[in-house]
Amino acid sequence: MKDFLIKIVKSLVENPEQVQVNEIEGSQTVVLELSVAKSDMGMIIGKQGKMANALRSLLNAASGKAGKRYMLEIVE
């Protein structure tokens, strides 16, 4: 799932080399911490958080087969 998120985010930002995803696993939940360049932060969050919500929806849809719940956190 981490690779899936990295691939999507790298196609959206202007500085793909600065995209980093940290994966924190729990028993039933996995938290993916996404960090991008400061200049790309607005593009990832989007207007009124629509892009961030879309990324979260994609993770929820893709996590059905994995059997775990994935949560996305965007960190600075």
N, C-alpha and C positions, 0 to 999 in steps of 0.2 A: 504494500500500500504506500510505503514511503517513496518508492521509485515512481509510482503512478502520480503522486502529488508533485514530485520534483519535475517530472516531464511536463505536466500541465503548466506549472508556474514558470518554468524556464521559457516556455513559448509565449508567455504574456509580458515578461519584463524586458527592460532595455539592458540590464546588466545580469545576464544569466549565470555568470561565474560567481556571483555573490549570493546565490540562493542556497540556503542551508536548511535542512530539516532534522530536528532532533526527535527521536522516538523514545517515549517513556511508556513502558508496558506495565499494566496492572493485571489482575486476574481475569477481568472481563472487559476492561477498557484500555485503549491505547491512545495516548495523547501525542499528537504530532505538533511540535513547535516549529513554526515557519518563520524564518528571518530572511529579509531581503534588504537591498540597498535602500537608504533613506529616500532617494529620489524615486524609487519604485513602490514605496509604501502606499501612496495614494492609488496607484493603479491596481494593487492587490486588494485593497479595501473596497474601492469603487464608490460610486455615489450612493450615499445613505447605506453603505455596507452591502450593496447588492452583489458585488463580486465575491466578497468573503462568504456570504450566505450561499452563493452558487457553488463555491468550492466545498463548503460543508455538506451540501446536498449530494454532490458527486461522491464524497467519501461515504456518506450514509448508504447510498445506493450500491456502491462497490463493496461495502463491508458486509453485506448480507451473506455472501458465500463464505466469508472468513469466519463467521461465528463470533466476532468480537465487535464492540462498539468503538468507533474511531471518532476522536474529537480533535478539532483544529484550533490551535491558538496561534495568533499572529503576534510575534514579539518584535520589539525594536532592537 
